[in-house]
Amino acid sequence: MENIQMIPIDKLHPHPKNPRLQLGDVTELADSIRQNGVMQNLTVVPMVTSLDGSYIVVIGHRRLAAAKIAGLTELPCAVADMDAKTQIATMLLENMQRRELTVYEEAAGMQMMIDLGDSYEDIAESTGLSQSTVRRRVKLLRDLGDDGLRTATGKQIDINDMERIAELHDTVRRQKALEAAGTRDFEWTMTRLLNEQEMAQQLADLEAHVSGFAKKVYTILPNYKIVTLLHFRGMGAFNPCPEREYVYKVCPSGAAVEIYTVLSGSEMERKAELEREKTAGRGMAEKTEPDADAERKEDEENERISKLMELGATARECRDRFIEDIPGNAAYPEKAMEFAVRMLLLITGTLIERDLLERFACFDIDELYEMIRGSRTYAARILINAAYLMVGRERGDLDDYTDGDGGYAENNALDELYEALEVLGYEMSTEERQLANGAHELYN
């Protein structure tokens, strides 16, 4: 039986390890207490180090704060006998049942219990949560760190997005992702950062392989002769000659390395002789500085076009992911129908007219469910995915807004696709909009 006592408010102190960091606005609660009193007792434990009979609050922090505002001098309390682990577990469970904890607060509370000696199984049992939920929260805290997870929680993003941020290994990329979190640019930023990370890892693996037979250089000397361009997926295709000396240089794109062989003195003499014969035969002077400048400009142009192609690929990945993440219980069959109609008209090459769209969108949705033979719960998702995949297969002009030479070109079909995706809630990122309207800095 609980030991209920009236305890002076000045002897009640908030728990120093309360998982809930923010109590929120307690003004309304204070007004209610002022009119009706405290309807539910607090749960407290004796403060071990106190000499004046003070207590630590385990359950009832908001009531304590509101009661102080309301001007109460004492509160009904159930004095409990709990060890430190039980206190934290009780506070954690109490707040989680009320859905009052953020992901950060849940994770921090669980980590406190682990620090006190509890296992994942112990925490799951004492809080009523699954072990997978406990492991996910604790892993997030360890991967993102205290500040990182706190920042992510403040961005109002869900735990799946937090876990994607945690996939980024270095702090610079994580900070960029956290800055974009909660904005229309988040999906775009995450896709680019994850691709960058994958490419960086592939380049590191490629360099580790190449460094076994070649030395890394940053400047190409006259006695270097290019042998091959080596990519990550084909790094085992080149077999170096044991008698030759090799060097390598990372390509500007970071996706490949150039392998050079180092020419000997006699090979350099032979090379110079061939160059003289070639220029003499053409009646031309030897290569001049403007020629080198032209090569540099050509390299820069190729790099610019390559970056545009990468942006186009990023945009496709964002669109694809959006469709993949359409919830299975999509509750918007009318929107699914409109999207499917837009995709159908896009495939046939017909520009969408409002009256035609409305006529198709009035199709009996129950007949639609019967046609695709899916459950009512998943029918909308099935229809959306099928329409999207079909238009991607049938239309070959949905890649980007370039003219083939790195310049901007309008793409009505891609505009129509974006409009259809926006029906489902898709938001174009800032860079996607710049690519679509020709304002991106990479267009010539």
N, C-alpha and C positions, 0 to 999 in steps of 0.2 A: 504494500500500500504506500502511495506517494506521501512524502512528508511535506505538506503545504504550509508555508510560512509567509507572513507579511514582512518583507525585508525593506529597509530604507533604501531609497534610490541611490543615495550617495555611497552605499556599500556594494552596488552592483556595477560591474565593469565589463565592457565588451571583451569577447575572447580574442586574444592577440593572434590566433591562427584561424580565425573565421574565414572560410573559403570565399564568402561573399564580401567583396571589397567595397562595393557601393550599395548603400541601403536604399537609394532612390529617394523620391519625395515622400515624406511621411506627414505632410500637412493635413491631408484628409483623415488619416488615421488618428492624428492628434485631435482633430475636431470630434471624431467619433468617441475617443476615449474621454474627452472633456464632457461629453453629453451622457455617455453610457457607462463609463468606467472600462476597466480592462476585463474582457469577457473570457480570456484564457490565460492561465498562469504561465510564467516563464519556467524554463528548466535551467538550473544553475548547479555549479559545483563549488565547494569551499576553495578559496584561494589559499594554497598551501603556505605561501610566504607572508600572508597577512597577519598582522598583530591586532587588528581591530575588528575581526570577524567579517571581512569582505568576501564577496563571491564573484565567480566568473560566469558570465552568461553563456550557455550552450545553445539554447533555443529561445528566441524572443528578442533578437537585437533590434528589429524595427519597433517592436512594442516599447522597448526601453527608451529608444530615441524619441518616439512620439510622446511617451508619458512625461519625459522631461519638458518637452514643449508645452504639453497640457498643464504643467504645474503640479503634477502628483508628487507626493513625497515618499510613498512606499508602494510596493507591488507584490502581488501574490506569486510565490515561487515554489516550485517543486525542487527540493534539494536532493540531488542524485549523487551516487557514488560511481564515478567513471574514471578509468585510466585515460591517458593522453590519446591513445589510438581510438578508443571508443568515443571520446569527445569529438574528434575530427570526423570520424565516420558518421556520427549522429548529425553533426552540422551539415555535412556533405549530402546525406540522404534527405534531410529535411528540406534543404533548399532546392535540390534536384526534383523532388516530388512536386514542389511548387513551380518548377520551371523558372526559377529565379537566378540561376547561375549561368554565366557565360562559359564558353568552351575553355577559356583561359582559367577561370576560377575552378571549374571542375578538374582540369588537369593539374593545377597547382595543389588542390586539396588531395588528390590521389597521390601526387608525388610526396606530399607531407606524410601520408600514411606509409608509403614505401620507406621513407627515411626513418620511420619509427619501427620498421621491421616487418611490416605486412607484405605479403606476396600479392600477385595479381588475383589469385584465387581468393585470398582473404578479403581483399577489397570488394571483389564481385559479390561475395557472400554477405558481407556486412552492409553493402549499399543496395543490394538487389539488382545490380546492373550485370550485364553479360561480361565475360572476360574479354571478349573482342572489343567492347566499348571502352573498358578500362585501358587495355593495351593501346588503342588508337589515341586516346587522350594523352596518355603518358608519353607515347612516342612523339606526338606533335610537340609537346613541351620540350623534349630533349632535342628534337631536330631543329626547331625554330628558335629555341632559347626563350628565356623569360620575356625579354623585351620584344622579340619577334612575334611571339604568340599573343602577347598583350596588344601589340599594334594591329595584328591581323584581326583580332576580336573586335577591336574598335572600328574596323572598316565595315562591319556588318556583312561579312561574307560567310558562307556555310563551311562546314568542316571539310567537305570535299575539295573546295578551293584552297583551304589552308594546307591540306595534304599535298596538293599540287605545288604550292609554293615551297613546301618542305623538300620536294624533289630537287630543287635547285641547290647545288652544293656550296657555292661560294656566296659570301655576304653581299657582294656588289650586285649580283643578279637578284638575290632575294630582296634587297632594298628597292630595286626597280620594280619588282613584282608587287611589293607592299605599297609602293607609291601609287600604282595603277589599280590596286584592289578597290572594289566598290565603284569603279567608273566604267564607262562604255569601252575603255581601252584595255580592260583587264585581260580578256580572252586573247586579244591580239598580242599583247605584251607577253603573256605566258607562253603562247605558241612560239614566238620568236626566241624567247630566252631558253626554252627547252631545246629548240633546234640548235641554238648557239652552243649550248652545253654538250649536246650530242656530237656536234661537229668538232668541238674542242677536244673531246675525249677520243674521237676517231683520229684527229690529227696527232694527238699525243701517242696513240698506239702506232700510227704510221711512222712517226719520227723515231719511236723506240725501235721499230723494225729496221728502218733505213740507216740509223746510226750505227748499226752493226757492221756496215761496210762503207759508209760515207761520212764525211765531216760536214757539219752545217756551216753555211756561209750566208752572208747578207748582201754581198756584192759579187756580180759576175765579172770575172777577169777575162782578158783576151785568150788565155790558154785553157779556158773551160769550153768544152764542146757538149752540147746537150745530147743526152742519150734517150731519155724517155720522160713522160709525165706519169707519175704514179699516184693512183687514188687508193683510198682506204680499202675498198672492196677488192681491188686487184693488186694488193701490195705483194702478194706472193708470185706474181706473174713475171717479175724481173729477176734474172739470174746474173749477178755481177761476175765479171771475170776476175779471178784471184790475182792476176798479174797487173791489173789496172788500178789506178788511184781514182776515187770518186769523191765528189762533193754534192751537196743538195741544198736547194733553196725552197722555202715555203712559198707557194703561190699567193698572190694578194687576197684571193677569195678564202684562203685557209682550208680549202677542201682537197688540196693535192700538193705534191712536192715535185719539183723539177730535178731530175738526176743528171749530173754532168760528169764527164770523164776529164781528167786533167791531162792535157797534152804534154808530151816530152819536148825537148828542144828541137829535135829533128822533125817532129810532127808539126811544130809551130812554123819551122822554115818551109816545110812542104805546103802548109796552109797558106802562108803568105805568098808563095810562088803561084799557087792556084788562083788566089785573089787577083794578083797582078795580071795573070793571063786572062782572067775573066773580064776585068775592067778594060784591058787593052783591046780585047776582041770586040767589045761594045763601043770602044772609042770614048769611054767615060772616065772621069776622074775618080779617084778613090772615094770611098764613103765619107760624106761630110757631116758636120754637126747637125744641120737641118734634118738629115736622114734619121739620126738618132732621136731628134726631137719628135719627128713624125711617128716613130715607133713607140715613144713614150705616150703620145697622145692616143695612139691606137690602143695601147694597153689600158689607158684610163677609160676609154670609151667602152671597151669590152667589159671592164670591171663594172661600169655603170649599168650596162645592159644586164649583166649577171645579177646585180643587186635588185634590179627591177623584176627579174624572173623569180628571185627568191621571195620578194614581196607578194608576187602573184600566187606563189605556192603557199605562203603563209595565209593569205586570204582564203584560199580553197580549204585549208586545214580548219580555219575558224568556222567556215560554213558547214563543213562536214561534221565537226564536233557538235555544233549546235543541233543538227538534225539527229545525230546519235544520242544526244542527251534529252531529246523530247521525252517527257515522262510517259510511262506505260499507262497511266491512268488519265491521259490527256482528256480534259473535260470540255474541249471546244470542237465538237464535230463540225460545226458550221465553218470554223476557221480552217479545219483540215480539208473540208470540201472546197473552200475557196482556193486554198493553196494548190490542191490537186488540179483544179480547173485552170489555174494560171500555168501550171507546169504543162498541161495538155496543150494549151494554146501556144506556149513557148516552143514545144516540140514541133507543132504544125507550122510555126513561123507566123502565126496570126497575132497581130497586135491586140492586146486586151481592150475591149470596149466595155464600158460600164454596164450597158443594158444586157449585153451577151453574158457577162460575168454573173449578173444577178439572176438571169434566167437559168444558168447552169447551177448556181448555188442554191436554188430552190428545189433541187433534186431531193426526193424523199430519203432522209438519212437512214431510215429503217431498211429501205431497199438496198442502200449502200452497204450496210452491215451484212446483209444477206449475201450480197454479191461477192464480197471479199472473204466470206466465210470465217470471220474472226469474231472473237467475243466482243461484246459491247465495250468492255473496258479497254481493250487494246486496238480496237478498230481504227481510231483516229491516228494512232502512232503507225500502224501498218500502212495506212493510206499515205501518210506523209512520207515515210521512208521509201515506199515503192515509187511514188511520183518523183521524188528527188533523184533517186538512182536512175530512173528511166530518162529524165531530162539530161542527166550527166552523160548517159550512154549515147543518146541520140544527137545531142548538140555538141559540136566541137569548137564552139566560139565563146566559151564561158571561162576562159583562162584569165584574161587580164584586159587592160585598157591600153595596150601598146600597138604600134603599127608595124612591128617587125624590125624596125631600125632603132628602137629605143625611144621613139617619140610617142606622144599621147594620141590616142584615137578613141573616138566615142564607140561604145559597145551597148547598143540598145538591148540586146538579149541579156547581157549581164545586169543591166539596169532593171530589167523585168524580173530577173531572178532575185535580186536584192529586195525589190518591192514585195515579192511573194514571201520571202523569208521574214520581212518586217510584219506581215500579217500574223505570223506566229510569235512575234515578240523579239526577233533578232534586232540587235543594235549595231550599226556599222561603227567601227572604231574611227578615230581621227584620221589615221593614215589611209584606211580604206576609202574614206570620203575624199581625201586628197588625190588618191589614185583614180577615183571615179570621175572627179570634176577637172582633172588635169592640173591641179595646183601643186602636186608633189615635186619636191626639189630635184628628184632624179630625172624628170622629163627634160629632154633637151629643147 
